[in-house]
Amino acid sequence: MRRGRGLHAAGAGPERYQGYGRGLRGISLAVLQALEDGLEKADADPSVKAVMICGENGKFSAGADIRGFSSPNRQGPSLAALVSLIESSKKPVVAAIEGIALGGGLEVALGCHYRVAHVKARMGLPEVTLGLLPGAEGTQRLPRLIGVPAALDMITTGKHISAHEALKLGLVDEVVEANTVEAAMHLANQVIGQPLGPRRLSLRPVPPLPDTDGFLRAARLRVRERARGCLAPELCVQAVRAATELPFSAGVRRERELFVELLSSGQARALQYAFFAERAVRRWSAPGGAASHGAAPRPLRSAAVIGLGTMGRGIVTCLVKANIPVVALEQNLEYLNVGRKAVMLLLEREAKKMEQDAQALDFHNPARLQFTVDFDLLRDVDLVIEAVFEDMALKKEIFHKLSRICKPEALLCTNTSALDIDEIASATSRPEQVIGTHFFSPAHVMRLLEIIYGRHTSPTAIATAMQLARALRKVGVVVGNCFGFVGNRMMFPYVEQAVFLLEEGSRPEEVDQVLEDFGFKIGPFRMSDLAGLDVGWRSRQGQGLTGPSVPAGTPARQRLGRRYSPLPDLLCESGRFGQKSGTGWYRYERAGGRTATPDPGVHSLLAQYRHTHGIRPRHIDQEEILERCLFALINEGFAILAEGIAAGPEHLDVIYINGYGWPRHRGGPMFYAATVGLPRVLARLQHHSQAHPDVPGLRPSAFLEKLVAMGNPPLKEWMSYLSQQSPRL
Ligand SMILES: CC(C)(COP(=O)(O)OP(=O)(O)OC[C@H]1O[C@@H](n2cnc3c(N)ncnc32)[C@H](O)[C@@H]1OP(=O)(O)O)[C@@H](O)C(=O)NCCC(=O)NCCSC(=O)/C=C/CCCCCCCCCCCCC(=O)O
C-alpha cells in the first residue's frame, strides 16, 4: 500500500475539519467529490491493492453538513451514491475510525468492507435528533450488520456508542489503543485478495428474529409514545421495517421516500434550528460590551452548596458527578443528617447508572464530599452555590456572611427562580462576584442552567458560571435580571391564561390535554401540582396579591387594576398543595403520589366559583386554549427581547426546550411564532386582548407590532429591528 494525499492507498480522509471545536464542518460537496475521485483513481490504478479511509485531525467524521439540509441549492454528488461506490470497490476498503463517526460519517464507514476503531472513538446515527433518518442507506445496512434490535435502538435514539460497545455489536471489526490508521492499513494488507462479497452489507440478509413483525409493531408503539408528536423516530422504524421486508434496492428507495417526507415536514428545520441555537447561546453578551470572546473563566477546583433541600441535593449530586469536590452545608445537624441521607441515596442511584457505562463515581471520599454545619469550611472554595428557599432576608443574611468568609475571588451564586440578584448582591462587599444560577428540578437531571447577571456582575464571573454549566454538562444561558428572569417570566402569563380558562369554562385536564397534545411533557396544571401549589401561593402572599395584606374592599378578581384569579389561592387555602398533599388541580393516590386523576372535587369547586362570581361557563375549543396560553407566553418573550433581558430569540427557545418541556421538534416558542407567522400571532393577540381588555399579558408587545410592521422579517434578523440596543447588552 502506498500512503499519500487523496484516497487511494491511505490518503486523506473523507472530510476535512477546519478547526475542530470552533468550526467543525460536516461532509461538504467538495469532500464527497474528492472521495469519489480518489476511489475511482484507486480502482483504476493496478498498483493500489487496498484503500483506507480516515479523517483528519483525529476525527473520522461528524456527518453531513447540517446547514446543507435547509439550503435551497442542495446539489452535487450524493452521499448515498458514494457509500454504494465504496462498497462496490473491487479492492478492499477499510475505515479507520478515530474520534467520532456520526451520521453520514458512520454511513461511509458502513460502506467500507472493514472497520477499525480507536478505543476512544464514539459512533452513532444522530439524524433522528435532527428530525431526519440515516438517509445514505444507513437504515438498510446497519440492521444487516448488527441485527434489527440493536440497529433500531441506535437509529431511533441517535445515541452515541463507545468503540467497545461497537465491537460487541459487531459494528467494528477491531478496536485499537494505538495508531488507528496504521492498524487499518495493517488489516487492509492482510485482507488483500480475500473475497469481498461477504463484506458487502447490501448483499447480506437481515438476521431474522422469531417475530420480526411483532417486534417492529411494539417498537413503533414505543417510539410513538416517547416521541410526543415528533415524526422522525416513527419513520426510522418504518425504514428499518423496509430493510426486513424488501430487497436492498427497494429498501433504499423506501428510505429515500421517508427521508424526503421528513425533510419537508418542518420538524427537521425546527430540530436543526435547536441544534444550532444550543451552540449559539454559548456566546453571550452583557452590559458594557462584555462578551464571551473577551472573558476568561476562573478555575473551578472546589465548590460548596448551602442548603440541602430538594434543589441543594440535586446540585451537590451534579457537582460530584462532574468530579468537583464539594462541601455541603446545612444550618443544623438535624437538617444536615436528613440532607446527607438524601444526597447519598441520589449518588448511589447515579453511581449504578454510571457503572453501566463503565464509569466510577467517587463520593465516599471526604476529600470529594463533606457535610458540615460550619461556615468556616467555605473559606477556600472557588465557588459557592446558595440553595436555600426563596426568602430574600435569609439569602441576604447568607451572602453577607459569605462575603466575610470566602476568599476574594470566589464566585458567589444564588439558586433562585425569581428574586432580584442586585438586592442579594447588595448584602456583600463584592457584588461583581455575585451571580444567579437558576437550576431546574431535579437539578441532577434537568439540562438547563439559567445564568443571571446583576448590575455589577463581572465578565469573569459570567464566564466562570458558563464554565460551571459546561462542567456539569448543562446548557447554560446567560440572561439579565428581572422578576422571574426569562423562563419563569414567560411562564407567568401562560399559567395565568390557563387559570382564566378554568374560570371561563374549561377543566384542568382539558387544558393540560391540549398542551400535551401540542407536545409539552406535562400541561400547566399537572406541572403546578408537581412543583407544589404552595410555592406560588407564598410568592403571591409576598407580593401582597393574596392574604391579609390585601386591602379590604379589593374586588376578588382584580388586583392593581387588572384581572386576577384567586382560584389557585382558594385551592391552597383548602390544603390542596399538589402532589405533596395528594390533592391539587388533580387528585393523587396518596400524598406524594404521582398518578393524576381528574378530581370531581375540583370540578364542583369550579362550578361553585363560577356561580359565586356570576360567570356563565362556555365551551372553549382547543384552538383558543392553545392560542391564549402559547401566544401570551410568546408575547412576554417579545417584551423580554425588547428590554434586552436576553440577547436573542435563540436564548428563549433554548431555555424553553431544556427547562420547561417545550417540544424540541417545534423549535422553541419564538421559533414557533416565526413558523406560525408574526402577523397571525399579532392578529390573534389583538383579538384575545379585545375580548379581555383587563389582561395586560394579551396586549401585543410593541416589539412584535414593530416586527410585523417591518414585514415579518426572519427570526435571525429580529434583534436588528430594536430601535436601539438595550443598555443591558
Ligand atoms: C459531537 C460533535 C460532533 C462535536 O461536539 P463538540 O465538540 O461539543 O463541538 P460542537 O460545539 O458541538 O461543534 C463545533 C462546531 O461544529 C459545528 N458542527 C458540528 N457538527 C456539524 C455538522 N454535522 N454540520 C455542520 N456543523 C457542524 C457546530 O455547529 C459548531 O459550530 P458553531 O459553534 O455552531 O459555529 C457535535 O458537534 C455533534 O453532535 N454534531 C452533530 C453530529 C450529527 O448530528 N451528525 C449527523 C449529521 S446528519 C447526516 O450526517 C445525514 C447524512 C445522510 C444524508 C443523506 C442524504 C440523503 C438524501 C436523500 C434524498 C434527498 C432528496 C432531496 C429532494 C429534495 O431536493 O428535497
The ligand as an SDF file (V2000), in Angstrom:
LIG
                    3D

 67 69  0  0  0  0  0  0  0  0999 V2000
  -20.2010   15.6270   18.7940 C   0  0  0  0  0  0  0  0  0  0  0  0
  -19.9800   16.8300   17.8750 C   0  0  0  0  0  0  0  0  0  0  0  0
  -19.5440   16.3730   16.5110 C   0  0  0  0  0  0  0  0  0  0  0  0
  -18.8460   17.7130   18.4770 C   0  0  0  0  0  0  0  0  0  0  0  0
  -19.2650   18.2660   19.7190 O   0  0  0  0  0  0  0  0  0  0  0  0
  -18.4220   19.4340   20.4140 P   0  0  0  0  0  0  0  0  0  0  0  0
  -17.0060   19.0280   20.4860 O   0  0  0  0  0  0  0  0  0  0  0  0
  -19.1380   19.7960   21.6690 O   0  0  0  0  0  0  0  0  0  0  0  0
  -18.4400   20.6340   19.3880 O   0  0  0  0  0  0  0  0  0  0  0  0
  -19.6930   21.4880   18.9130 P   0  0  0  0  0  0  0  0  0  0  0  0
  -19.6340   22.8070   19.5810 O   0  0  0  0  0  0  0  0  0  0  0  0
  -20.9400   20.7260   19.0150 O   0  0  0  0  0  0  0  0  0  0  0  0
  -19.3850   21.6580   17.3800 O   0  0  0  0  0  0  0  0  0  0  0  0
  -18.3490   22.5130   16.9210 C   0  0  0  0  0  0  0  0  0  0  0  0
  -18.8170   23.3010   15.7340 C   0  0  0  0  0  0  0  0  0  0  0  0
  -19.0630   22.4040   14.6360 O   0  0  0  0  0  0  0  0  0  0  0  0
  -20.3840   22.5630   14.1480 C   0  0  0  0  0  0  0  0  0  0  0  0
  -20.8570   21.2440   13.6680 N   0  0  0  0  0  0  0  0  0  0  0  0
  -20.7480   20.0700   14.2960 C   0  0  0  0  0  0  0  0  0  0  0  0
  -21.2320   19.0700   13.5580 N   0  0  0  0  0  0  0  0  0  0  0  0
  -21.6900   19.6500   12.4280 C   0  0  0  0  0  0  0  0  0  0  0  0
  -22.3220   19.1450   11.2570 C   0  0  0  0  0  0  0  0  0  0  0  0
  -22.5940   17.8380   11.0990 N   0  0  0  0  0  0  0  0  0  0  0  0
  -22.6710   20.0140   10.3070 N   0  0  0  0  0  0  0  0  0  0  0  0
  -22.4240   21.3420   10.4570 C   0  0  0  0  0  0  0  0  0  0  0  0
  -21.8080   21.8940   11.5380 N   0  0  0  0  0  0  0  0  0  0  0  0
  -21.4540   21.0340   12.4880 C   0  0  0  0  0  0  0  0  0  0  0  0
  -21.1640   23.0830   15.3590 C   0  0  0  0  0  0  0  0  0  0  0  0
  -22.3010   23.7700   14.9390 O   0  0  0  0  0  0  0  0  0  0  0  0
  -20.1290   24.0180   15.9940 C   0  0  0  0  0  0  0  0  0  0  0  0
  -20.0430   25.2110   15.2490 O   0  0  0  0  0  0  0  0  0  0  0  0
  -20.6120   26.5820   15.8510 P   0  0  0  0  0  0  0  0  0  0  0  0
  -20.0240   26.7310   17.2090 O   0  0  0  0  0  0  0  0  0  0  0  0
  -22.1040   26.3870   15.9070 O   0  0  0  0  0  0  0  0  0  0  0  0
  -20.2050   27.6100   14.8690 O   0  0  0  0  0  0  0  0  0  0  0  0
  -21.2520   17.6620   17.7960 C   0  0  0  0  0  0  0  0  0  0  0  0
  -20.9890   18.8600   17.1140 O   0  0  0  0  0  0  0  0  0  0  0  0
  -22.3670   16.9660   17.0780 C   0  0  0  0  0  0  0  0  0  0  0  0
  -23.0580   16.1730   17.6770 O   0  0  0  0  0  0  0  0  0  0  0  0
  -22.5600   17.3030   15.7920 N   0  0  0  0  0  0  0  0  0  0  0  0
  -23.6720   16.8270   15.0260 C   0  0  0  0  0  0  0  0  0  0  0  0
  -23.4130   15.4560   14.5100 C   0  0  0  0  0  0  0  0  0  0  0  0
  -24.5730   14.9850   13.6890 C   0  0  0  0  0  0  0  0  0  0  0  0
  -25.7090   15.1440   14.0540 O   0  0  0  0  0  0  0  0  0  0  0  0
  -24.2760   14.3910   12.5340 N   0  0  0  0  0  0  0  0  0  0  0  0
  -25.2530   13.9180   11.6250 C   0  0  0  0  0  0  0  0  0  0  0  0
  -25.4940   14.9510   10.5950 C   0  0  0  0  0  0  0  0  0  0  0  0
  -26.8090   14.4940    9.5090 S   0  0  0  0  0  0  0  0  0  0  0  0
  -26.1080   13.3690    8.4670 C   0  0  0  0  0  0  0  0  0  0  0  0
  -24.9540   13.0840    8.5780 O   0  0  0  0  0  0  0  0  0  0  0  0
  -27.0010   12.8380    7.4310 C   0  0  0  0  0  0  0  0  0  0  0  0
  -26.4970   12.0780    6.4640 C   0  0  0  0  0  0  0  0  0  0  0  0
  -27.3730   11.4740    5.4720 C   0  0  0  0  0  0  0  0  0  0  0  0
  -27.6110   12.3870    4.3260 C   0  0  0  0  0  0  0  0  0  0  0  0
  -28.3550   11.6160    3.3200 C   0  0  0  0  0  0  0  0  0  0  0  0
  -28.9510   12.4610    2.3050 C   0  0  0  0  0  0  0  0  0  0  0  0
  -29.8360   11.5740    1.5040 C   0  0  0  0  0  0  0  0  0  0  0  0
  -30.6570   12.3760    0.6030 C   0  0  0  0  0  0  0  0  0  0  0  0
  -31.8040   11.5500    0.1110 C   0  0  0  0  0  0  0  0  0  0  0  0
  -32.6450   12.1860   -0.9290 C   0  0  0  0  0  0  0  0  0  0  0  0
  -32.8710   13.6240   -0.7520 C   0  0  0  0  0  0  0  0  0  0  0  0
  -33.7300   14.1190   -1.8420 C   0  0  0  0  0  0  0  0  0  0  0  0
  -33.9130   15.5880   -1.6680 C   0  0  0  0  0  0  0  0  0  0  0  0
  -35.0210   16.0160   -2.5070 C   0  0  0  0  0  0  0  0  0  0  0  0
  -35.1350   17.4880   -2.3590 C   0  0  0  0  0  0  0  0  0  0  0  0
  -34.4320   18.1880   -3.0810 O   0  0  0  0  0  0  0  0  0  0  0  0
  -35.8870   17.9410   -1.4900 O   0  0  0  0  0  0  0  0  0  0  0  0
  1  2  1  0
  2  3  1  0
  2  4  1  0
  2 36  1  0
  4  5  1  0
  5  6  1  0
  6  7  2  0
  6  8  1  0
  6  9  1  0
  9 10  1  0
 10 11  2  0
 10 12  1  0
 10 13  1  0
 13 14  1  0
 14 15  1  0
 15 16  1  0
 15 30  1  0
 16 17  1  0
 17 18  1  0
 17 28  1  0
 18 19  1  0
 18 27  1  0
 19 20  2  0
 20 21  1  0
 21 22  1  0
 21 27  2  0
 22 23  1  0
 22 24  2  0
 24 25  1  0
 25 26  2  0
 26 27  1  0
 28 29  1  0
 28 30  1  0
 30 31  1  0
 31 32  1  0
 32 33  2  0
 32 34  1  0
 32 35  1  0
 36 37  1  0
 36 38  1  0
 38 39  2  0
 38 40  1  0
 40 41  1  0
 41 42  1  0
 42 43  1  0
 43 44  2  0
 43 45  1  0
 45 46  1  0
 46 47  1  0
 47 48  1  0
 48 49  1  0
 49 50  2  0
 49 51  1  0
 51 52  2  0
 52 53  1  0
 53 54  1  0
 54 55  1  0
 55 56  1  0
 56 57  1  0
 57 58  1  0
 58 59  1  0
 59 60  1  0
 60 61  1  0
 61 62  1  0
 62 63  1  0
 63 64  1  0
 64 65  1  0
 65 66  2  0
 65 67  1  0
M  END
$$$$
